[in-house]
Amino acid sequence: MVVGAFPMAKLLYLGIRQVSKPLANRIKEAARRSEFFKTYICLPPAQLYHWAEMRAKMRLMGFNAEAVKPLNEEAAAELGAELLGEATVFVVTCSCLVLEYWRHQAYQRRKEGEQRAAWVTMRDEVDRLALALEALQAQVQAAPPRGALEELQAQMQEVRAQLCAPDPPPAPQAEPTPEE
């Protein structure tokens, strides 16, 4: 199941990236045109990124990287605009992930609530059935003992035997006299 989730995650990521690209491009254009945006928003992160990248590269190659030359203003503005665009895409993607996480958590809470409600309903039903069972057990205890039942059955058999016995022949009756 997890393997199937990876292509969907990649597809979702690409979709979000494509949707947020126009926004990032507009921010890049605004950064290139606006002097304030360029000076205070784009240049400092670009110079910091360039400084960290060059120090890491120089150390990996075994050189001493004490002084790194800063980028020229045009290259720094371009790099800053790119960084800002990528940061925009990153923020949009992270926002989508956070929203999805919150949605999933709400779904889990709702599902747990439904399970708790079903559990309470079943417990109430078991309690009701237990009370009904106790009432039936009380009725069984109050029923006449087994010996009395057998006596009644014997009496019924006697009555049936008497009813099924052949009747004695009927006694002759006097003929009715016609009424005048």
C-alpha positions as CSV (number, residue, x, y, z in Angstrom):
1,M,0.0,0.0,0.0
2,V,2.9,2.4,0.8
3,V,4.4,1.8,-2.6
4,G,1.2,3.1,-4.3
5,A,1.3,6.2,-2.2
6,F,4.7,7.3,-3.5
7,P,3.6,8.0,-7.1
8,M,0.6,9.9,-5.8
9,A,2.8,11.9,-3.5
10,K,5.1,12.7,-6.5
11,L,2.1,13.6,-8.6
12,L,0.7,15.8,-5.9
13,Y,4.1,17.5,-5.4
14,L,4.4,18.2,-9.2
15,G,0.9,19.5,-9.3
16,I,1.5,21.9,-6.4
17,R,4.8,23.0,-7.9
18,Q,3.1,23.8,-11.3
19,V,0.4,25.7,-9.6
20,S,2.8,27.7,-7.4
21,K,5.2,28.4,-10.3
22,P,3.3,31.4,-11.7
23,L,3.2,32.9,-8.2
24,A,6.9,32.4,-7.8
25,N,7.5,34.0,-11.2
26,R,5.5,37.0,-10.4
27,I,7.5,37.4,-7.2
28,K,10.7,37.1,-9.1
29,E,9.7,39.8,-11.6
30,A,8.7,42.1,-8.8
31,A,12.1,41.5,-7.2
32,R,13.9,42.4,-10.4
33,R,11.9,45.6,-10.9
34,S,11.7,47.0,-7.4
35,E,14.8,48.5,-6.0
36,F,13.6,48.1,-2.4
37,F,12.7,44.5,-3.0
38,K,16.0,43.8,-4.7
39,T,18.1,45.6,-2.1
40,Y,16.5,44.4,1.2
41,I,14.8,41.1,0.2
42,C,16.8,39.5,-2.5
43,L,20.5,40.5,-2.1
44,P,21.1,39.5,1.6
45,P,19.9,35.9,1.3
46,A,21.6,35.6,-2.1
47,Q,25.0,36.8,-0.7
48,L,24.6,34.5,2.4
49,Y,23.8,31.5,0.2
50,H,26.8,32.3,-2.1
51,W,29.1,32.7,0.9
52,A,27.9,29.3,2.5
53,E,28.1,27.5,-0.8
54,M,31.6,28.7,-1.7
55,R,32.9,28.0,1.8
56,A,31.5,24.4,1.7
57,K,32.9,23.8,-1.8
58,M,36.3,25.2,-0.9
59,R,36.5,23.0,2.2
60,L,35.5,19.9,0.3
61,M,38.3,20.6,-2.2
62,G,40.8,21.1,0.7
63,F,41.4,24.8,0.3
64,N,41.3,27.4,3.0
65,A,38.2,29.5,2.5
66,E,38.8,32.6,4.6
67,A,37.6,35.3,2.3
68,V,34.8,34.7,-0.2
69,K,34.3,37.3,-2.8
70,P,30.7,38.5,-2.8
71,L,28.6,38.2,-6.0
72,N,28.0,41.3,-8.2
73,E,24.7,43.0,-7.7
74,E,23.1,41.7,-10.9
75,A,24.0,38.0,-10.2
76,A,23.0,38.4,-6.6
77,A,19.6,39.9,-7.5
78,E,19.1,37.0,-10.0
79,L,20.1,34.4,-7.4
80,G,18.0,36.1,-4.7
81,A,14.9,36.1,-7.0
82,E,15.5,32.4,-7.7
83,L,15.8,31.6,-4.0
84,L,12.7,33.6,-3.3
85,G,10.8,31.8,-6.0
86,E,11.9,28.4,-4.7
87,A,11.0,29.5,-1.1
88,T,7.6,30.4,-2.3
89,V,7.1,27.0,-3.9
90,F,8.4,25.4,-0.7
91,V,6.1,27.4,1.5
92,V,3.1,26.5,-0.6
93,T,4.0,22.8,-0.6
94,C,4.5,22.8,3.2
95,S,1.2,24.6,3.6
96,C,-0.5,21.9,1.6
97,L,1.1,19.2,3.7
98,V,0.1,20.8,6.9
99,L,-3.5,21.2,5.7
100,E,-3.5,17.6,4.7
101,Y,-2.2,16.6,8.1
102,W,-4.8,18.6,9.9
103,R,-7.5,17.1,7.6
104,H,-6.3,13.6,8.4
105,Q,-6.2,14.3,12.1
106,A,-9.8,15.6,12.0
107,Y,-10.8,12.4,10.1
108,Q,-9.1,10.2,12.7
109,R,-10.8,12.1,15.6
110,R,-14.2,11.7,13.9
111,K,-13.6,8.0,13.3
112,E,-12.5,7.5,16.9
113,G,-15.6,9.3,18.1
114,E,-17.8,7.1,15.9
115,Q,-16.1,4.0,17.3
116,R,-16.6,5.2,20.9
117,A,-20.3,5.9,20.2
118,A,-20.6,2.4,18.7
119,W,-18.9,0.9,21.7
120,V,-21.2,2.7,24.1
121,T,-24.2,1.6,22.1
122,M,-23.1,-2.0,22.2
123,R,-22.3,-1.8,26.0
124,D,-25.8,-0.4,26.6
125,E,-27.3,-3.2,24.5
126,V,-25.3,-5.8,26.5
127,D,-26.5,-4.2,29.8
128,R,-30.1,-4.3,28.6
129,L,-29.8,-7.9,27.5
130,A,-28.2,-8.7,30.9
131,L,-31.2,-7.2,32.7
132,A,-33.6,-9.2,30.4
133,L,-31.7,-12.4,31.2
134,E,-31.9,-11.7,34.9
135,A,-35.7,-11.2,34.6
136,L,-36.0,-14.4,32.7
137,Q,-33.9,-16.3,35.3
138,A,-36.2,-14.9,38.0
139,Q,-39.2,-16.2,36.1
140,V,-37.7,-19.6,35.8
141,Q,-36.9,-19.7,39.5
142,A,-40.5,-18.6,40.3
143,A,-41.9,-21.4,38.1
144,P,-43.4,-24.5,39.9
145,P,-40.9,-27.2,40.7
146,R,-40.4,-30.0,38.2
147,G,-42.3,-32.5,40.4
148,A,-45.5,-30.4,40.3
149,L,-45.3,-30.3,36.6
150,E,-45.0,-34.0,36.4
151,E,-48.1,-34.4,38.7
152,L,-50.1,-32.1,36.4
153,Q,-49.0,-34.2,33.4
154,A,-50.1,-37.4,35.1
155,Q,-53.5,-35.9,36.0
156,M,-53.9,-34.8,32.4
157,Q,-53.2,-38.3,31.2
158,E,-55.8,-39.7,33.6
159,V,-58.4,-37.2,32.3
160,R,-57.6,-38.1,28.7
161,A,-57.8,-41.8,29.5
162,Q,-61.3,-41.2,31.0
163,L,-62.3,-39.2,28.0
164,C,-61.1,-41.8,25.6
165,A,-62.7,-44.8,27.5
166,P,-65.6,-46.4,25.7
167,D,-68.9,-45.0,26.8
168,P,-71.3,-47.4,28.4
169,P,-74.3,-48.2,26.1
170,P,-77.0,-45.6,26.4
171,A,-80.0,-46.6,28.6
172,P,-83.3,-46.9,26.7
173,Q,-85.4,-43.8,26.9
174,A,-89.1,-43.6,26.8
175,E,-90.6,-42.4,23.6
176,P,-91.7,-39.0,23.6
177,T,-95.3,-38.4,23.5
178,P,-96.6,-36.2,20.8
179,E,-97.9,-33.0,22.2
180,E,-101.3,-32.1,21.4
